[in-house]
Amino acid sequence: MKKIQITATLIALLALAPMISACHTTAGVGEDMSQGGHALTNSANANAPSSPHP
């Protein structure tokens, strides 16, 4: 049981490593969130119907 818990912890830490290293500051996190929001908005605008349905 202990080996499974250690293995799960290691997998979780390895999965989080890229996210932690991607943003070194709070400002970096804000910029990443902003870019994600812009991408979502642009995608929604590009896929919106050209005329509303009655």
PDBQT receptor file of N, H, CA, C and O in Angstrom, charges set to zero:
ATOM      1  N   MET A   1       0.828  -1.198   0.000  1.00  0.00    +0.000 N 
ATOM      2  CA  MET A   1       0.000   0.000   0.000  1.00  0.00    +0.000 C 
ATOM      3  C   MET A   1       0.872   1.262   0.000  1.00  0.00    +0.000 C 
ATOM      4  O   MET A   1       0.543   2.250  -0.657  1.00  0.00    +0.000 OA
ATOM      5  N   LYS A   2       1.966   1.221   0.729  1.00  0.00    +0.000 N 
ATOM      6  H   LYS A   2       2.234   0.418   1.262  1.00  0.00    +0.000 HD
ATOM      7  CA  LYS A   2       2.859   2.371   0.822  1.00  0.00    +0.000 C 
ATOM      8  C   LYS A   2       3.523   2.661  -0.527  1.00  0.00    +0.000 C 
ATOM      9  O   LYS A   2       3.708   3.822  -0.894  1.00  0.00    +0.000 OA
ATOM     10  N   LYS A   3       3.886   1.589  -1.273  1.00  0.00    +0.000 N 
ATOM     11  H   LYS A   3       3.736   0.646  -0.974  1.00  0.00    +0.000 HD
ATOM     12  CA  LYS A   3       4.515   1.775  -2.581  1.00  0.00    +0.000 C 
ATOM     13  C   LYS A   3       3.562   2.443  -3.562  1.00  0.00    +0.000 C 
ATOM     14  O   LYS A   3       3.976   3.274  -4.371  1.00  0.00    +0.000 OA
ATOM     15  N   ILE A   4       2.288   2.078  -3.487  1.00  0.00    +0.000 N 
ATOM     16  H   ILE A   4       1.952   1.403  -2.830  1.00  0.00    +0.000 HD
ATOM     17  CA  ILE A   4       1.288   2.675  -4.380  1.00  0.00    +0.000 C 
ATOM     18  C   ILE A   4       1.142   4.164  -4.072  1.00  0.00    +0.000 C 
ATOM     19  O   ILE A   4       1.026   4.980  -4.987  1.00  0.00    +0.000 OA
ATOM     20  N   GLN A   5       1.147   4.517  -2.796  1.00  0.00    +0.000 N 
ATOM     21  H   GLN A   5       1.242   3.854  -2.053  1.00  0.00    +0.000 HD
ATOM     22  CA  GLN A   5       1.015   5.923  -2.403  1.00  0.00    +0.000 C 
ATOM     23  C   GLN A   5       2.231   6.729  -2.856  1.00  0.00    +0.000 C 
ATOM     24  O   GLN A   5       2.081   7.855  -3.330  1.00  0.00    +0.000 OA
ATOM     25  N   ILE A   6       3.412   6.175  -2.718  1.00  0.00    +0.000 N 
ATOM     26  H   ILE A   6       3.533   5.260  -2.333  1.00  0.00    +0.000 HD
ATOM     27  CA  ILE A   6       4.631   6.867  -3.158  1.00  0.00    +0.000 C 
ATOM     28  C   ILE A   6       4.629   7.021  -4.674  1.00  0.00    +0.000 C 
ATOM     29  O   ILE A   6       4.983   8.079  -5.195  1.00  0.00    +0.000 OA
ATOM     30  N   THR A   7       4.232   5.973  -5.379  1.00  0.00    +0.000 N 
ATOM     31  H   THR A   7       3.945   5.113  -4.957  1.00  0.00    +0.000 HD
ATOM     32  CA  THR A   7       4.174   6.027  -6.842  1.00  0.00    +0.000 C 
ATOM     33  C   THR A   7       3.168   7.075  -7.312  1.00  0.00    +0.000 C 
ATOM     34  O   THR A   7       3.457   7.835  -8.237  1.00  0.00    +0.000 OA
ATOM     35  N   ALA A   8       2.004   7.124  -6.692  1.00  0.00    +0.000 N 
ATOM     36  H   ALA A   8       1.770   6.507  -5.941  1.00  0.00    +0.000 HD
ATOM     37  CA  ALA A   8       0.987   8.111  -7.061  1.00  0.00    +0.000 C 
ATOM     38  C   ALA A   8       1.486   9.526  -6.797  1.00  0.00    +0.000 C 
ATOM     39  O   ALA A   8       1.231  10.429  -7.594  1.00  0.00    +0.000 OA
ATOM     40  N   THR A   9       2.186   9.727  -5.700  1.00  0.00    +0.000 N 
ATOM     41  H   THR A   9       2.393   8.993  -5.053  1.00  0.00    +0.000 HD
ATOM     42  CA  THR A   9       2.736  11.044  -5.381  1.00  0.00    +0.000 C 
ATOM     43  C   THR A   9       3.780  11.451  -6.405  1.00  0.00    +0.000 C 
ATOM     44  O   THR A   9       3.788  12.598  -6.852  1.00  0.00    +0.000 OA
ATOM     45  N   LEU A  10       4.654  10.540  -6.783  1.00  0.00    +0.000 N 
ATOM     46  H   LEU A  10       4.647   9.609  -6.420  1.00  0.00    +0.000 HD
ATOM     47  CA  LEU A  10       5.670  10.847  -7.787  1.00  0.00    +0.000 C 
ATOM     48  C   LEU A  10       5.047  11.189  -9.132  1.00  0.00    +0.000 C 
ATOM     49  O   LEU A  10       5.489  12.124  -9.801  1.00  0.00    +0.000 OA
ATOM     50  N   ILE A  11       4.035  10.447  -9.529  1.00  0.00    +0.000 N 
ATOM     51  H   ILE A  11       3.677   9.688  -8.985  1.00  0.00    +0.000 HD
ATOM     52  CA  ILE A  11       3.360  10.724 -10.798  1.00  0.00    +0.000 C 
ATOM     53  C   ILE A  11       2.704  12.105 -10.759  1.00  0.00    +0.000 C 
ATOM     54  O   ILE A  11       2.783  12.858 -11.730  1.00  0.00    +0.000 OA
ATOM     55  N   ALA A  12       2.062  12.437  -9.646  1.00  0.00    +0.000 N 
ATOM     56  H   ALA A  12       1.998  11.826  -8.857  1.00  0.00    +0.000 HD
ATOM     57  CA  ALA A  12       1.421  13.745  -9.519  1.00  0.00    +0.000 C 
ATOM     58  C   ALA A  12       2.455  14.869  -9.586  1.00  0.00    +0.000 C 
ATOM     59  O   ALA A  12       2.221  15.881 -10.247  1.00  0.00    +0.000 OA
ATOM     60  N   LEU A  13       3.583  14.705  -8.918  1.00  0.00    +0.000 N 
ATOM     61  H   LEU A  13       3.773  13.883  -8.382  1.00  0.00    +0.000 HD
ATOM     62  CA  LEU A  13       4.626  15.737  -8.946  1.00  0.00    +0.000 C 
ATOM     63  C   LEU A  13       5.222  15.892 -10.337  1.00  0.00    +0.000 C 
ATOM     64  O   LEU A  13       5.483  17.010 -10.781  1.00  0.00    +0.000 OA
ATOM     65  N   LEU A  14       5.437  14.781 -11.025  1.00  0.00    +0.000 N 
ATOM     66  H   LEU A  14       5.225  13.872 -10.665  1.00  0.00    +0.000 HD
ATOM     67  CA  LEU A  14       5.964  14.861 -12.384  1.00  0.00    +0.000 C 
ATOM     68  C   LEU A  14       4.970  15.512 -13.344  1.00  0.00    +0.000 C 
ATOM     69  O   LEU A  14       5.367  16.218 -14.270  1.00  0.00    +0.000 OA
ATOM     70  N   ALA A  15       3.689  15.275 -13.121  1.00  0.00    +0.000 N 
ATOM     71  H   ALA A  15       3.366  14.701 -12.368  1.00  0.00    +0.000 HD
ATOM     72  CA  ALA A  15       2.671  15.894 -13.973  1.00  0.00    +0.000 C 
ATOM     73  C   ALA A  15       2.577  17.396 -13.721  1.00  0.00    +0.000 C 
ATOM     74  O   ALA A  15       2.293  18.162 -14.643  1.00  0.00    +0.000 OA
ATOM     75  N   LEU A  16       2.811  17.821 -12.484  1.00  0.00    +0.000 N 
ATOM     76  H   LEU A  16       3.041  17.200 -11.735  1.00  0.00    +0.000 HD
ATOM     77  CA  LEU A  16       2.726  19.241 -12.148  1.00  0.00    +0.000 C 
ATOM     78  C   LEU A  16       3.985  20.024 -12.500  1.00  0.00    +0.000 C 
ATOM     79  O   LEU A  16       3.923  21.249 -12.604  1.00  0.00    +0.000 OA
ATOM     80  N   ALA A  17       5.108  19.370 -12.684  1.00  0.00    +0.000 N 
ATOM     81  H   ALA A  17       5.158  18.375 -12.600  1.00  0.00    +0.000 HD
ATOM     82  CA  ALA A  17       6.375  20.051 -12.931  1.00  0.00    +0.000 C 
ATOM     83  C   ALA A  17       6.326  21.014 -14.124  1.00  0.00    +0.000 C 
ATOM     84  O   ALA A  17       6.795  22.145 -13.989  1.00  0.00    +0.000 OA
ATOM     85  N   PRO A  18       5.784  20.625 -15.280  1.00  0.00    +0.000 N 
ATOM     86  CA  PRO A  18       5.748  21.581 -16.402  1.00  0.00    +0.000 C 
ATOM     87  C   PRO A  18       4.899  22.818 -16.103  1.00  0.00    +0.000 C 
ATOM     88  O   PRO A  18       5.236  23.923 -16.528  1.00  0.00    +0.000 OA
ATOM     89  N   MET A  19       3.805  22.632 -15.377  1.00  0.00    +0.000 N 
ATOM     90  H   MET A  19       3.531  21.734 -15.031  1.00  0.00    +0.000 HD
ATOM     91  CA  MET A  19       2.955  23.778 -15.059  1.00  0.00    +0.000 C 
ATOM     92  C   MET A  19       3.646  24.726 -14.088  1.00  0.00    +0.000 C 
ATOM     93  O   MET A  19       3.518  25.945 -14.203  1.00  0.00    +0.000 OA
ATOM     94  N   ILE A  20       4.369  24.171 -13.142  1.00  0.00    +0.000 N 
ATOM     95  H   ILE A  20       4.473  23.181 -13.048  1.00  0.00    +0.000 HD
ATOM     96  CA  ILE A  20       5.060  25.003 -12.165  1.00  0.00    +0.000 C 
ATOM     97  C   ILE A  20       6.203  25.764 -12.823  1.00  0.00    +0.000 C 
ATOM     98  O   ILE A  20       6.417  26.939 -12.525  1.00  0.00    +0.000 OA
ATOM     99  N   SER A  21       6.932  25.114 -13.704  1.00  0.00    +0.000 N 
ATOM    100  H   SER A  21       6.758  24.159 -13.946  1.00  0.00    +0.000 HD
ATOM    101  CA  SER A  21       8.077  25.766 -14.332  1.00  0.00    +0.000 C 
ATOM    102  C   SER A  21       7.662  26.741 -15.433  1.00  0.00    +0.000 C 
ATOM    103  O   SER A  21       8.461  27.593 -15.822  1.00  0.00    +0.000 OA
ATOM    104  N   ALA A  22       6.443  26.640 -15.942  1.00  0.00    +0.000 N 
ATOM    105  H   ALA A  22       5.794  25.947 -15.626  1.00  0.00    +0.000 HD
ATOM    106  CA  ALA A  22       5.995  27.519 -17.025  1.00  0.00    +0.000 C 
ATOM    107  C   ALA A  22       5.785  28.947 -16.552  1.00  0.00    +0.000 C 
ATOM    108  O   ALA A  22       6.007  29.882 -17.321  1.00  0.00    +0.000 OA
ATOM    109  N   CYS A  23       5.373  29.137 -15.334  1.00  0.00    +0.000 N 
ATOM    110  H   CYS A  23       5.193  28.377 -14.709  1.00  0.00    +0.000 HD
ATOM    111  CA  CYS A  23       5.080  30.467 -14.814  1.00  0.00    +0.000 C 
ATOM    112  C   CYS A  23       5.876  30.678 -13.529  1.00  0.00    +0.000 C 
ATOM    113  O   CYS A  23       5.604  30.045 -12.509  1.00  0.00    +0.000 OA
ATOM    114  N   HIS A  24       6.847  31.560 -13.588  1.00  0.00    +0.000 N 
ATOM    115  H   HIS A  24       7.068  32.074 -14.416  1.00  0.00    +0.000 HD
ATOM    116  CA  HIS A  24       7.697  31.773 -12.431  1.00  0.00    +0.000 C 
ATOM    117  C   HIS A  24       7.125  32.820 -11.483  1.00  0.00    +0.000 C 
ATOM    118  O   HIS A  24       7.542  32.899 -10.327  1.00  0.00    +0.000 OA
ATOM    119  N   THR A  25       6.194  33.608 -11.950  1.00  0.00    +0.000 N 
ATOM    120  H   THR A  25       5.856  33.544 -12.889  1.00  0.00    +0.000 HD
ATOM    121  CA  THR A  25       5.652  34.667 -11.102  1.00  0.00    +0.000 C 
ATOM    122  C   THR A  25       4.138  34.702 -11.209  1.00  0.00    +0.000 C 
ATOM    123  O   THR A  25       3.551  34.075 -12.091  1.00  0.00    +0.000 OA
ATOM    124  N   THR A  26       3.525  35.425 -10.324  1.00  0.00    +0.000 N 
ATOM    125  H   THR A  26       4.002  35.935  -9.608  1.00  0.00    +0.000 HD
ATOM    126  CA  THR A  26       2.076  35.609 -10.378  1.00  0.00    +0.000 C 
ATOM    127  C   THR A  26       1.688  36.340 -11.665  1.00  0.00    +0.000 C 
ATOM    128  O   THR A  26       0.639  36.063 -12.247  1.00  0.00    +0.000 OA
ATOM    129  N   ALA A  27       2.525  37.261 -12.102  1.00  0.00    +0.000 N 
ATOM    130  H   ALA A  27       3.378  37.486 -11.629  1.00  0.00    +0.000 HD
ATOM    131  CA  ALA A  27       2.252  37.975 -13.354  1.00  0.00    +0.000 C 
ATOM    132  C   ALA A  27       2.257  37.004 -14.527  1.00  0.00    +0.000 C 
ATOM    133  O   ALA A  27       1.454  37.143 -15.450  1.00  0.00    +0.000 OA
ATOM    134  N   GLY A  28       3.139  36.040 -14.502  1.00  0.00    +0.000 N 
ATOM    135  H   GLY A  28       3.791  35.927 -13.752  1.00  0.00    +0.000 HD
ATOM    136  CA  GLY A  28       3.187  35.040 -15.567  1.00  0.00    +0.000 C 
ATOM    137  C   GLY A  28       1.915  34.217 -15.617  1.00  0.00    +0.000 C 
ATOM    138  O   GLY A  28       1.418  33.894 -16.696  1.00  0.00    +0.000 OA
ATOM    139  N   VAL A  29       1.388  33.879 -14.451  1.00  0.00    +0.000 N 
ATOM    140  H   VAL A  29       1.791  34.141 -13.575  1.00  0.00    +0.000 HD
ATOM    141  CA  VAL A  29       0.127  33.130 -14.398  1.00  0.00    +0.000 C 
ATOM    142  C   VAL A  29      -0.992  33.976 -14.988  1.00  0.00    +0.000 C 
ATOM    143  O   VAL A  29      -1.820  33.472 -15.747  1.00  0.00    +0.000 OA
ATOM    144  N   GLY A  30      -1.021  35.245 -14.646  1.00  0.00    +0.000 N 
ATOM    145  H   GLY A  30      -0.348  35.655 -14.029  1.00  0.00    +0.000 HD
ATOM    146  CA  GLY A  30      -2.041  36.146 -15.179  1.00  0.00    +0.000 C 
ATOM    147  C   GLY A  30      -1.959  36.271 -16.689  1.00  0.00    +0.000 C 
ATOM    148  O   GLY A  30      -2.982  36.280 -17.374  1.00  0.00    +0.000 OA
ATOM    149  N   GLU A  31      -0.751  36.368 -17.202  1.00  0.00    +0.000 N 
ATOM    150  H   GLU A  31       0.079  36.360 -16.646  1.00  0.00    +0.000 HD
ATOM    151  CA  GLU A  31      -0.580  36.463 -18.658  1.00  0.00    +0.000 C 
ATOM    152  C   GLU A  31      -1.049  35.182 -19.347  1.00  0.00    +0.000 C 
ATOM    153  O   GLU A  31      -1.705  35.234 -20.387  1.00  0.00    +0.000 OA
ATOM    154  N   ASP A  32      -0.709  34.037 -18.764  1.00  0.00    +0.000 N 
ATOM    155  H   ASP A  32      -0.176  33.994 -17.919  1.00  0.00    +0.000 HD
ATOM    156  CA  ASP A  32      -1.148  32.767 -19.348  1.00  0.00    +0.000 C 
ATOM    157  C   ASP A  32      -2.670  32.662 -19.347  1.00  0.00    +0.000 C 
ATOM    158  O   ASP A  32      -3.261  32.217 -20.331  1.00  0.00    +0.000 OA
ATOM    159  N   MET A  33      -3.303  33.065 -18.256  1.00  0.00    +0.000 N 
ATOM    160  H   MET A  33      -2.822  33.425 -17.456  1.00  0.00    +0.000 HD
ATOM    161  CA  MET A  33      -4.766  33.022 -18.162  1.00  0.00    +0.000 C 
ATOM    162  C   MET A  33      -5.378  33.967 -19.190  1.00  0.00    +0.000 C 
ATOM    163  O   MET A  33      -6.374  33.632 -19.831  1.00  0.00    +0.000 OA
ATOM    164  N   SER A  34      -4.785  35.139 -19.346  1.00  0.00    +0.000 N 
ATOM    165  H   SER A  34      -3.976  35.411 -18.825  1.00  0.00    +0.000 HD
ATOM    166  CA  SER A  34      -5.292  36.112 -20.304  1.00  0.00    +0.000 C 
ATOM    167  C   SER A  34      -5.193  35.572 -21.735  1.00  0.00    +0.000 C 
ATOM    168  O   SER A  34      -6.133  35.709 -22.518  1.00  0.00    +0.000 OA
ATOM    169  N   GLN A  35      -4.063  34.964 -22.070  1.00  0.00    +0.000 N 
ATOM    170  H   GLN A  35      -3.300  34.853 -21.434  1.00  0.00    +0.000 HD
ATOM    171  CA  GLN A  35      -3.901  34.398 -23.409  1.00  0.00    +0.000 C 
ATOM    172  C   GLN A  35      -4.907  33.285 -23.663  1.00  0.00    +0.000 C 
ATOM    173  O   GLN A  35      -5.434  33.159 -24.768  1.00  0.00    +0.000 OA
ATOM    174  N   GLY A  36      -5.171  32.484 -22.645  1.00  0.00    +0.000 N 
ATOM    175  H   GLY A  36      -4.743  32.587 -21.748  1.00  0.00    +0.000 HD
ATOM    176  CA  GLY A  36      -6.181  31.434 -22.783  1.00  0.00    +0.000 C 
ATOM    177  C   GLY A  36      -7.558  32.015 -23.011  1.00  0.00    +0.000 C 
ATOM    178  O   GLY A  36      -8.330  31.491 -23.814  1.00  0.00    +0.000 OA
ATOM    179  N   GLY A  37      -7.875  33.094 -22.313  1.00  0.00    +0.000 N 
ATOM    180  H   GLY A  37      -7.248  33.519 -21.661  1.00  0.00    +0.000 HD
ATOM    181  CA  GLY A  37      -9.165  33.759 -22.494  1.00  0.00    +0.000 C 
ATOM    182  C   GLY A  37      -9.313  34.342 -23.884  1.00  0.00    +0.000 C 
ATOM    183  O   GLY A  37     -10.375  34.241 -24.498  1.00  0.00    +0.000 OA
ATOM    184  N   HIS A  38      -8.237  34.958 -24.385  1.00  0.00    +0.000 N 
ATOM    185  H   HIS A  38      -7.374  35.040 -23.886  1.00  0.00    +0.000 HD
ATOM    186  CA  HIS A  38      -8.276  35.521 -25.738  1.00  0.00    +0.000 C 
ATOM    187  C   HIS A  38      -8.468  34.423 -26.778  1.00  0.00    +0.000 C 
ATOM    188  O   HIS A  38      -9.225  34.598 -27.734  1.00  0.00    +0.000 OA
ATOM    189  N   ALA A  39      -7.794  33.305 -26.598  1.00  0.00    +0.000 N 
ATOM    190  H   ALA A  39      -7.179  33.163 -25.822  1.00  0.00    +0.000 HD
ATOM    191  CA  ALA A  39      -7.929  32.187 -27.539  1.00  0.00    +0.000 C 
ATOM    192  C   ALA A  39      -9.357  31.654 -27.532  1.00  0.00    +0.000 C 
ATOM    193  O   ALA A  39      -9.912  31.343 -28.585  1.00  0.00    +0.000 OA
ATOM    194  N   LEU A  40      -9.946  31.550 -26.351  1.00  0.00    +0.000 N 
ATOM    195  H   LEU A  40      -9.495  31.803 -25.495  1.00  0.00    +0.000 HD
ATOM    196  CA  LEU A  40     -11.324  31.070 -26.240  1.00  0.00    +0.000 C 
ATOM    197  C   LEU A  40     -12.300  32.044 -26.904  1.00  0.00    +0.000 C 
ATOM    198  O   LEU A  40     -13.215  31.624 -27.612  1.00  0.00    +0.000 OA
ATOM    199  N   THR A  41     -12.103  33.337 -26.676  1.00  0.00    +0.000 N 
ATOM    200  H   THR A  41     -11.359  33.678 -26.101  1.00  0.00    +0.000 HD
ATOM    201  CA  THR A  41     -12.963  34.352 -27.285  1.00  0.00    +0.000 C 
ATOM    202  C   THR A  41     -12.841  34.325 -28.809  1.00  0.00    +0.000 C 
ATOM    203  O   THR A  41     -13.846  34.386 -29.517  1.00  0.00    +0.000 OA
ATOM    204  N   ASN A  42     -11.605  34.235 -29.310  1.00  0.00    +0.000 N 
ATOM    205  H   ASN A  42     -10.788  34.186 -28.735  1.00  0.00    +0.000 HD
ATOM    206  CA  ASN A  42     -11.400  34.205 -30.758  1.00  0.00    +0.000 C 
ATOM    207  C   ASN A  42     -12.042  32.968 -31.377  1.00  0.00    +0.000 C 
ATOM    208  O   ASN A  42     -12.632  33.045 -32.455  1.00  0.00    +0.000 OA
ATOM    209  N   SER A  43     -11.930  31.838 -30.702  1.00  0.00    +0.000 N 
ATOM    210  H   SER A  43     -11.451  31.775 -29.827  1.00  0.00    +0.000 HD
ATOM    211  CA  SER A  43     -12.538  30.611 -31.209  1.00  0.00    +0.000 C 
ATOM    212  C   SER A  43     -14.057  30.720 -31.223  1.00  0.00    +0.000 C 
ATOM    213  O   SER A  43     -14.703  30.286 -32.177  1.00  0.00    +0.000 OA
ATOM    214  N   ALA A  44     -14.626  31.293 -30.178  1.00  0.00    +0.000 N 
ATOM    215  H   ALA A  44     -14.102  31.645 -29.403  1.00  0.00    +0.000 HD
ATOM    216  CA  ALA A  44     -16.078  31.461 -30.118  1.00  0.00    +0.000 C 
ATOM    217  C   ALA A  44     -16.560  32.400 -31.225  1.00  0.00    +0.000 C 
ATOM    218  O   ALA A  44     -17.575  32.135 -31.868  1.00  0.00    +0.000 OA
ATOM    219  N   ASN A  45     -15.836  33.488 -31.444  1.00  0.00    +0.000 N 
ATOM    220  H   ASN A  45     -15.011  33.703 -30.922  1.00  0.00    +0.000 HD
ATOM    221  CA  ASN A  45     -16.221  34.432 -32.497  1.00  0.00    +0.000 C 
ATOM    222  C   ASN A  45     -16.105  33.798 -33.882  1.00  0.00    +0.000 C 
ATOM    223  O   ASN A  45     -16.947  34.043 -34.747  1.00  0.00    +0.000 OA
ATOM    224  N   ALA A  46     -15.088  33.000 -34.094  1.00  0.00    +0.000 N 
ATOM    225  H   ALA A  46     -14.405  32.801 -33.391  1.00  0.00    +0.000 HD
ATOM    226  CA  ALA A  46     -14.878  32.367 -35.396  1.00  0.00    +0.000 C 
ATOM    227  C   ALA A  46     -15.942  31.312 -35.689  1.00  0.00    +0.000 C 
ATOM    228  O   ALA A  46     -16.266  31.064 -36.850  1.00  0.00    +0.000 OA
ATOM    229  N   ASN A  47     -16.482  30.693 -34.650  1.00  0.00    +0.000 N 
ATOM    230  H   ASN A  47     -16.219  30.893 -33.707  1.00  0.00    +0.000 HD
ATOM    231  CA  ASN A  47     -17.455  29.610 -34.845  1.00  0.00    +0.000 C 
ATOM    232  C   ASN A  47     -18.891  30.035 -34.579  1.00  0.00    +0.000 C 
ATOM    233  O   ASN A  47     -19.790  29.194 -34.566  1.00  0.00    +0.000 OA
ATOM    234  N   ALA A  48     -19.117  31.310 -34.369  1.00  0.00    +0.000 N 
ATOM    235  H   ALA A  48     -18.387  31.993 -34.379  1.00  0.00    +0.000 HD
ATOM    236  CA  ALA A  48     -20.478  31.807 -34.113  1.00  0.00    +0.000 C 
ATOM    237  C   ALA A  48     -21.255  31.827 -35.436  1.00  0.00    +0.000 C 
ATOM    238  O   ALA A  48     -20.677  32.096 -36.489  1.00  0.00    +0.000 OA
ATOM    239  N   PRO A  49     -22.536  31.549 -35.383  1.00  0.00    +0.000 N 
ATOM    240  CA  PRO A  49     -23.336  31.612 -36.606  1.00  0.00    +0.000 C 
ATOM    241  C   PRO A  49     -23.403  33.045 -37.108  1.00  0.00    +0.000 C 
ATOM    242  O   PRO A  49     -23.408  33.993 -36.322  1.00  0.00    +0.000 OA
ATOM    243  N   SER A  50     -23.454  33.193 -38.435  1.00  0.00    +0.000 N 
ATOM    244  H   SER A  50     -23.450  32.423 -39.073  1.00  0.00    +0.000 HD
ATOM    245  CA  SER A  50     -23.446  34.537 -39.023  1.00  0.00    +0.000 C 
ATOM    246  C   SER A  50     -24.769  35.264 -38.839  1.00  0.00    +0.000 C 
ATOM    247  O   SER A  50     -24.795  36.494 -38.790  1.00  0.00    +0.000 OA
ATOM    248  N   SER A  51     -25.859  34.529 -38.738  1.00  0.00    +0.000 N 
ATOM    249  H   SER A  51     -25.838  33.530 -38.778  1.00  0.00    +0.000 HD
ATOM    250  CA  SER A  51     -27.154  35.166 -38.507  1.00  0.00    +0.000 C 
ATOM    251  C   SER A  51     -27.889  34.383 -37.416  1.00  0.00    +0.000 C 
ATOM    252  O   SER A  51     -27.833  33.153 -37.392  1.00  0.00    +0.000 OA
ATOM    253  N   PRO A  52     -28.569  35.081 -36.525  1.00  0.00    +0.000 N 
ATOM    254  CA  PRO A  52     -29.285  34.373 -35.454  1.00  0.00    +0.000 C 
ATOM    255  C   PRO A  52     -30.484  33.614 -36.013  1.00  0.00    +0.000 C 
ATOM    256  O   PRO A  52     -31.121  34.036 -36.978  1.00  0.00    +0.000 OA
ATOM    257  N   HIS A  53     -30.765  32.496 -35.383  1.00  0.00    +0.000 N 
ATOM    258  H   HIS A  53     -30.247  32.154 -34.599  1.00  0.00    +0.000 HD
ATOM    259  CA  HIS A  53     -31.937  31.712 -35.793  1.00  0.00    +0.000 C 
ATOM    260  C   HIS A  53     -33.190  32.302 -35.162  1.00  0.00    +0.000 C 
ATOM    261  O   HIS A  53     -33.154  32.737 -34.010  1.00  0.00    +0.000 OA
ATOM    262  N   PRO A  54     -34.307  32.323 -35.907  1.00  0.00    +0.000 N 
ATOM    263  CA  PRO A  54     -35.535  32.904 -35.356  1.00  0.00    +0.000 C 
ATOM    264  C   PRO A  54     -36.139  32.084 -34.252  1.00  0.00    +0.000 C 
ATOM    265  O   PRO A  54     -37.174  32.458 -33.700  1.00  0.00    +0.000 OA
TER     266      PRO A  54
